[in-house]
Amino acid sequence: MDATSTPTVGQRLMGGSLVVGVRLLRLLPDRPVYRLAYLGGRGLSYLMPARRALVRANLSRVCGALDSAGAATPRVRAAARDPRQLDALVRSVFGHWLMTYVESAMAPRYDAAALRTRIRVADAELTATALGQVAPGDPGPIFVGLHFGSVELGALYAARIGHVPVSGPMEQVADPVMREYFDRTRRELGMDLLPIRGVAPILLERIRRGEAVALVADRVIGGSGSRVTLFGAAARLPAGPAVLAVETGAPTYVLAVHRARPGEWIGQLERLPDPGDGPRRERVQALLEAQVRAFERCIAAAPDQWWTLLFRIWEEDVAA
């Protein structure tokens, strides 16, 4: 089924039920809903043995790399050294994975005041600078995210508290019902969502006129990506954000929002260094490497909230 397929009657009924279900969900107290979603996700892990094995292998690599680098929290260090603790963290990955979808449905209910209350930003001054007004003639900021914690809440925070319009590309799923659902919920975040095909010139134009652009760049969706070292092993990640930054001179930030507890989040923001002078290719690679190191620092806070672990990440695994 391609992206232009017409939904069947059954699919339309399912889509309508999904929309009604989301509306009812938003009427419920959010914290108990998140707790139930987390428990449901942990249970789901037992029904997906092949995916669970992949998550375990990926998470073992991450925990081992963090432990070796001295960057592991006590929980991660325990998982790196004790198979039982690793298995517990694997189940937590599935719990957070399901919570992500529930948060996506619930997120539009939060206004700016609720976001300021619920999300504790790690660096308030940097956050205010990144989301502030852009001087005439200056490029708008680039926010680079990853499939970690609550991606939607990061986008919502930037759109509702920031002072510049935010746009970004969105991958379209093939199922027309699910595509319509994701389009609807993500438009409610206040972002201008663009089809991913041929989006680069549009993003360049918007950055140059002072608007913000948000991209998720910890997994290759189309194309081959660029080689990087991620948690000690070769992987391929999209170079798009680094290319846009070098082309425009835009300030570039890695943005992540992870869960402190159900219904409360911590916002992390890190500005990437200026790539400096030199050949364009070298500047793009330098910025991409800085982005990857920032990704690793974000993930270190809560590796079980990095739901890219449910996919093949490293080159040797993809080849196998």
N, C-alpha and C positions, 0 to 999 in steps of 0.2 A: 504494500500500500504506500503510495507516494504522498508528498506533502499537499497535493491538490485533491486527494480523494474525497468524495462526498460521503458523509457518514450515513450509515444505514439507520432504519427506524429504531432498531435495538440500541445502536450506539447513541442516538439522540436521547433516548429515554435514560440511558446510563449517564449521559452528560448532564441532563436535567436533574437527575437524582444527586449527582455529585455536587452541583451548584447549591441545591437545597440543603444537602448535608453540611456543606461548608458554612452556609448562613446560620444553620442551627448550632454548629460547633462554636461559632464566634459569640454565641449568647451564653456559653458555659464559662465558669471560672477557669482561667487558662492554666494555672499551676497543676490542678488535678488532671487535666487533660494531658499535659506534657508528661506527667509521671506515668500515666497509663500507657501513653505512646512508647515511652522508654521501655517499660516492662514488656509490652507487646513486641517491640523490636528484638529484645533479648530472646524471647520465645521463638521468634521467627528464625533466629540463627540455627536452631535445631532442625528446621525444615529445609535448610539449604546447605547440605554438607560440602558440596563442591565449592561454593562461594565462601563458606566458612574456612575451608582449608586455604584458599587464596588469601583471605584476610589475615589468617594466622601467619602465613609465610611473609607477607608484606609487613605486618606489624612487628614480627620478630626482627626483621632487618632494621626498622626504624628504632625500636627500643634498644637494640644492640649498638647501633651507631650513636645514639644519644648517651648511652651508658659509657661507651668508650671515650666519648668526647668530654665527659664530666658534665653534661648538660641535662641529665635525666632527673626528673622529680623522683621522690621515694617510690611512688607507685610504679613509675616506668622502670626504675632500676630493679624493682622486684620482678616485674614482668620479663625483663631481660635475663634474669638469672633463675627463675622458677617457672617451669612449664604450666603449673596450675594457675599461677598469677597471670601468665600470658593468656591462658584460656579465658579467664575472667575478663580480661581487657578486650579480648575478641568479642565476647558477648556484648560488652558495652558499646563496641563499634556499631553493632546492629541496632542497639537501643537508640543511639544518637542518630543513626541513619533514618529511622522512622520518625524520630522527633523533628528532623529537618523538614519533612513533608508536612507535618502538622503545623509547625511554626510558619511555613510558607502560606498555609491557609489562614492562620490566625493573625499574621503580622499586620495586615491593613487596619486592624482595629486600634492599633496604637497611634495616638496623636503625638505631637512633638513633646508635650509635657510628660506623657507616659514614657517616651523613649529616653528623655533625660533622667527620669527616675529609675528606669529599669536597666539602662546600660551605663556601666561605670567605665569611662574612658581612661586608659592608662596614662595618657599624656594630654591633658586638657588644652594646654597652650598650643601644641602642635595641631591638635584637632581643629581648634578655632581658626588657625592660620590656613589649614588645608581647605576648610569649608567656607572661608570668608570670601568677600568680594574680590573679583579679579580686576586689576587696573586696566584701563583702556589700552588696547594694543598688546597686552600680555596674553600668552596662551593659557588656556584653562588647564586644571590639574588632571592627571591620569591616576585613577585608582585601580590597583591590580589586586584582585582577590583570588581566593582558592576555595575548593569544595571542602570547607572546614567550618564547623560550628554552624551558625545561622547566616548564610550568605544573604538571604532576603532582608534580615534586620540591618545588616551593614548598608545595603542599598537604600533601605527605607530611611535610615538615620541621615545619610548624605542628602537624600532628596527632600526631607521634611525640615531638617535643621540647617542645611547648607544654604548658601546665597546665590548659587548658580545652577542653571538647568543641568541635569545629569542624563546621559544617554548611554546605551551600550548594545552590543550585539547579543542576540539570543538564539541558541540552537533550537531548531524546530523538530519536534518528534513527529514520526510518521502517522501515528494514530490521530485522526482528525478530532475526536472527542477530547483526548488528552491535550492535544495542541491548543484547542480552544480554551480548555480549563487553565493551562499554564499561561496563555496569553492574557486571559482575564485577570488572574490573580496577580501577575507581575505588572500589568498596567496599573493596578491599584496601589502599587508601591510608589507611584509618582515619577517613574522613570520613562523616558522615551525609548522603547525597545525597537531594535532594527533587525531585519533579516540578516543572517550572518554572511550570506553570499554577496560578494562585492561590496562589503561594508567599509573597507579601509579608506577610500576617498572621502566618504561621508564623515567618518571619525576625524580625519585630518582637518576637514573644513570646520567642524564644530570646535575642536581644540583651538584652532587658530583664531576663531572669533570669541574665545574666552569662555567656552562652555566646558563642563566636566565630562569625562568619559570613564566608564567603569567596565573592566574586563575581568573575566575569570580565566586564569592561565596556568593551572597546575596539571592540566591533562590535555593532550593533543586530541582535538575533535576531528579536524580535517588537515590533510597534509602530513609531512613527516616530522615537523618540529626541528628544534636545534638541540644538539647534544649538550648536556650539562652533567655535573656530578651532584647527585641528590642523595643525601644520607650515605655517602661513601661509595655509591655505585652509579654507573652510567645510565642516564635516562634521557628522554626527549621531551621538551616542553615548548609551547608556542613562543615565538620570538616577537609576536605582534606588538605587545606593549612597549618593549624596548625599541623596536623600530619606530613606533609613533613618537616616543620620547625624543629619540635622536633627530627625527625629522622636524620636530616642532620646538624643541627646547623646553617642553612642558615640565613643570615639577611633577615628579612621579612618586606615588606612595603605595606601599603594600598595606592593605586593609584587611582585617579579620575581626570577627565577632564570635567569641566562644562562650559556652554556657558556664556560669559559676554554679548555678543550681536552677531547677525548673522555674522559668519565668524571670530570671535575672541573668544578665550577660556582662561580659567584659569586652570592651572595644580596644583593639590594638591597631596602632597606626605608626608606620615607620617611613620616613622619607628616604628614598634611594639617593645615593650620591650622584653628582653631576658626572657624566661619563668623560668629560674633558675633551681634549683635542685629539687629533689623529685620524687614521682611516676610519671610514664609516663602519665597516665590518667589525673592527676592533672595539669601537665604542658601543655598538649594539651588544657584542658578546660580554663586555665588561658590565654593562647595565643588567644583562640577563643573569650573570653570575651573582651580582649583588642582590637581585630579586630572589634568586634561589636561596641564598643565605638567609634572607628575611623570611622566606617561607619556612625554612627549618626552625627558625626561632619561634615563629607563631605556632607551629605544630608541636614543638617541644612542650608547650603549656598543657596540651591535652591531646595526645596522639589518637586516642579513641574517638575524637570528634572529626578526624580527617577522613571523610567518606570516599575519597579517591582510593583508599585501601581496598575497596570492593572491586577494583579493576586492576589489570596488569599495568605496572608502572615502569619497571626497570627493563632495559633493553634485552638482557639475557632471558628474562621471563617472557617477554613478547616474542622473541625469536623461538623459544621452546614451544 
